Amino acid sequence: MVCVVVSVLGLIVLIGPAQEVRPQHTSDTSCHNPFVEGVRRVSAIFEVDLQIANEDWGELARLLEDFASSHEWSFRDTSRTEPGVLMTLYLSLCAENRLRILIAEQRWASQDYAPVPPERGVLLLFYGNMPAGVWHPVAAEIVGTLEKNWPGRVRFRDREGRFVDRPGFLDDPRGRIE
C-alpha cells in the first residue's frame, strides 16, 4: 500500500486504498471542509481513476470548474507548480448538501513527474453522507463528461483501491439502477 500525505485547503489528507481522510486543524467552515458539524472521519463513496497526462490537468480543472459553475457549486483550485521540483493538482468541488469531489495529486521532478504507483491515474474522490439518489446523478454526469473528453481512459476503483467494472448506475440518466 502506498500512502501519501498532502496538505489540501488547510486539511491533512491521507490518501491510500480506502481513501480515508482525517482532520488536522482547520477553521474552514465552507462546504469544502468535510469535518464541520462534528464529523470526525470520512471515506470516499465513489472513486474514479482518470488516465490523463499531466498536460491535461488544466483541461480537467476547467471542466470541473464549468460543472461547479453551472450547478451553483463551490470550486477551489489550489494547484501549484514549482519548476524542477513539483507539480500539484488540488481541486475541490462541493455543494451545500455536503457532497464533495476532491482531487489531490502530486508529481515530483525526482520521479519524472510520474504518478506513484505508475498505473494510477488522477483520482476523483466523491465524499458525502447521503442517499445514492443524491450523488449517483452527479457522478453519472461527471463521468459522462470525462468519458466524452477522454474516451477509454476512465476507470473505477473500489474502497480497497482495486479496479472494478463500470458501475451500472452510470448508464441510467437519473443515476439509478432500476
Backbone torsions as a table, in degrees:
resi	resn	phi	psi	omega
1	MET	NA	134.1	176.9
2	VAL	-105.4	126.5	176.0
3	CYS	-117.9	137.8	178.6
4	VAL	-127.8	133.2	177.7
5	VAL	-107.9	126.3	179.5
6	VAL	-135.6	153.0	175.6
7	SER	-97.0	121.4	-178.6
8	VAL	-131.0	120.3	174.4
9	LEU	55.2	33.6	178.4
10	GLY	81.9	6.7	178.3
11	LEU	-110.6	156.5	169.5
12	ILE	-97.7	124.8	-176.4
13	VAL	-115.4	126.9	176.8
14	LEU	-105.3	116.8	-177.4
15	ILE	-111.0	120.2	177.3
16	GLY	-150.3	-170.5	-176.4
17	PRO	-55.8	-37.2	-179.5
18	ALA	-82.1	-9.7	179.6
19	GLN	53.9	42.8	-179.6
20	GLU	-81.9	140.9	178.8
21	VAL	-121.0	131.1	178.3
22	ARG	-124.3	144.6	-175.6
23	PRO	-76.7	152.0	167.7
24	GLN	-111.7	-104.3	178.1
25	HIS	-135.1	133.9	177.2
26	THR	-158.5	149.4	175.1
27	SER	-108.9	8.8	-179.8
28	ASP	-70.6	116.0	178.5
29	THR	-104.7	11.9	-179.5
30	SER	-77.9	175.0	177.5
31	CYS	-68.1	-11.5	177.6
32	HIS	-72.9	-22.1	-178.0
33	ASN	-90.3	111.3	-179.4
34	PRO	-74.0	-6.3	-173.1
35	PHE	-105.7	19.1	174.5
36	VAL	-79.0	166.6	177.8
37	GLU	59.0	32.6	173.5
38	GLY	79.7	4.1	178.3
39	VAL	-65.7	133.7	-176.9
40	ARG	-114.3	-16.4	-177.8
41	ARG	-153.6	135.7	176.8
42	VAL	-135.8	150.7	175.1
43	SER	-132.4	150.0	179.9
44	ALA	-63.5	139.4	176.8
45	ILE	-96.3	-14.5	-179.1
46	PHE	-159.0	138.8	-177.5
47	GLU	-131.0	125.4	176.9
48	VAL	-112.6	132.1	179.0
49	ASP	-112.2	107.4	-174.8
50	LEU	-101.3	117.2	-179.2
51	GLN	-85.9	86.8	178.6
52	ILE	-129.2	158.2	177.2
53	ALA	-77.8	157.4	177.2
54	ASN	-55.3	-31.9	-180.0
55	GLU	-66.3	-17.9	179.9
56	ASP	-88.4	-4.4	-176.8
57	TRP	-59.0	-40.0	-179.8
58	GLY	-62.6	-41.4	177.9
59	GLU	-65.3	-41.5	177.0
60	LEU	-60.7	-46.1	179.1
61	ALA	-60.0	-42.3	179.8
62	ARG	-64.0	-43.8	179.4
63	LEU	-61.7	-43.3	-179.3
64	LEU	-71.2	-35.3	175.9
65	GLU	-65.5	-39.9	176.7
66	ASP	-63.1	-41.6	176.9
67	PHE	-59.5	-49.5	-178.4
68	ALA	-58.8	-45.4	-178.7
69	SER	-63.1	-45.6	-176.9
70	SER	-71.2	-18.1	179.6
71	HIS	-109.0	7.4	-178.9
72	GLU	58.5	41.9	174.3
73	TRP	-97.1	165.1	173.6
74	SER	-90.8	142.7	-179.0
75	PHE	-131.5	134.8	173.7
76	ARG	-129.8	137.0	174.5
77	ASP	-128.2	105.6	178.2
78	THR	-111.4	27.4	178.3
79	SER	-64.2	155.4	176.5
80	ARG	-155.9	162.0	176.7
81	THR	-132.5	132.3	171.2
82	GLU	-116.0	99.7	-174.8
83	PRO	-50.0	133.3	179.5
84	GLY	77.7	1.1	-178.2
85	VAL	-128.5	-59.3	-166.6
86	LEU	-155.9	143.5	168.3
87	MET	-123.3	134.0	176.5
88	THR	-125.9	149.5	173.3
89	LEU	-127.6	101.0	-180.0
90	TYR	-118.9	103.5	179.9
91	LEU	-123.1	143.7	176.8
92	SER	-140.7	129.2	174.9
93	LEU	-123.2	141.4	176.9
94	CYS	-155.8	154.6	177.1
95	ALA	-113.6	160.3	-179.4
96	GLU	-63.3	-18.9	176.0
97	ASN	-77.6	5.0	176.8
98	ARG	76.1	16.0	168.8
99	LEU	-76.5	130.3	-177.5
100	ARG	-128.9	147.3	171.6
101	ILE	-125.6	126.7	-175.0
102	LEU	-125.7	137.3	170.5
103	ILE	-126.8	126.6	178.9
104	ALA	-137.7	91.4	-177.0
105	GLU	-116.2	143.3	174.8
106	GLN	-131.7	138.7	174.3
107	ARG	-131.9	122.7	-175.2
108	TRP	-100.2	138.7	177.0
109	ALA	-58.7	-36.8	-179.3
110	SER	-64.2	-15.2	176.8
111	GLN	-116.2	27.2	-179.7
112	ASP	55.4	31.5	178.6
113	TYR	56.9	30.4	179.7
114	ALA	-94.5	152.2	176.0
115	PRO	-69.8	154.1	176.4
116	VAL	-123.6	120.9	-7.0
117	PRO	-70.1	162.6	-171.3
118	PRO	-60.5	-28.3	-178.5
119	GLU	-80.0	-6.3	-177.4
120	ARG	-85.7	137.4	176.1
121	GLY	-97.7	-158.9	175.3
122	VAL	-78.9	123.8	-178.7
123	LEU	-92.4	126.0	170.4
124	LEU	-103.2	115.2	-176.4
125	LEU	-108.3	126.7	179.2
126	PHE	-100.1	131.4	-179.6
127	TYR	-127.2	144.5	173.9
128	GLY	160.6	146.8	177.0
129	ASN	-106.4	84.9	-175.3
130	MET	-154.1	163.5	179.3
131	PRO	-64.0	152.4	179.0
132	ALA	-56.9	-33.6	179.5
133	GLY	-61.2	-18.0	178.0
134	VAL	-86.8	-46.9	-173.9
135	TRP	-93.0	-23.7	179.7
136	HIS	-56.6	-48.2	179.9
137	PRO	-62.1	-35.3	177.8
138	VAL	-65.3	-47.9	179.5
139	ALA	-61.1	-42.3	179.7
140	ALA	-61.6	-41.4	179.6
141	GLU	-67.0	-45.0	-179.7
142	ILE	-66.6	-44.6	178.5
143	VAL	-62.0	-40.3	176.8
144	GLY	-58.4	-42.2	177.9
145	THR	-64.9	-43.2	179.4
146	LEU	-63.8	-43.6	-179.6
147	GLU	-66.1	-33.8	177.4
148	LYS	-66.8	-41.0	-177.2
149	ASN	-82.9	-31.1	-179.4
150	TRP	-133.9	70.5	-177.8
151	PRO	-58.0	137.0	177.4
152	GLY	76.2	3.3	-177.1
153	ARG	-116.8	14.8	177.7
154	VAL	-107.5	122.1	178.8
155	ARG	-124.7	170.7	-176.8
156	PHE	-132.3	146.7	-180.0
157	ARG	-125.1	152.3	173.9
158	ASP	-90.7	-176.7	-176.6
159	ARG	-66.5	-15.4	177.8
160	GLU	-93.4	0.2	178.8
161	GLY	87.9	4.1	179.7
162	ARG	-84.7	147.0	176.2
163	PHE	-69.0	140.4	179.1
164	VAL	-132.4	166.2	177.2
165	ASP	-65.7	159.9	177.4
166	ARG	-61.4	123.7	-178.4
167	PRO	-62.5	139.4	-177.6
168	GLY	-61.6	-30.9	-177.7
169	PHE	-63.5	-18.7	179.7
170	LEU	-71.6	-19.2	-178.3
171	ASP	-85.9	-13.9	-179.7
172	ASP	-93.1	130.2	-177.4
173	PRO	-59.0	-23.5	177.8
174	ARG	-92.8	-1.0	178.2
175	GLY	76.9	22.4	-178.5
176	ARG	-122.0	154.3	170.7
177	ILE	-95.6	124.0	-179.8
178	GLU	-82.1	NA	NA
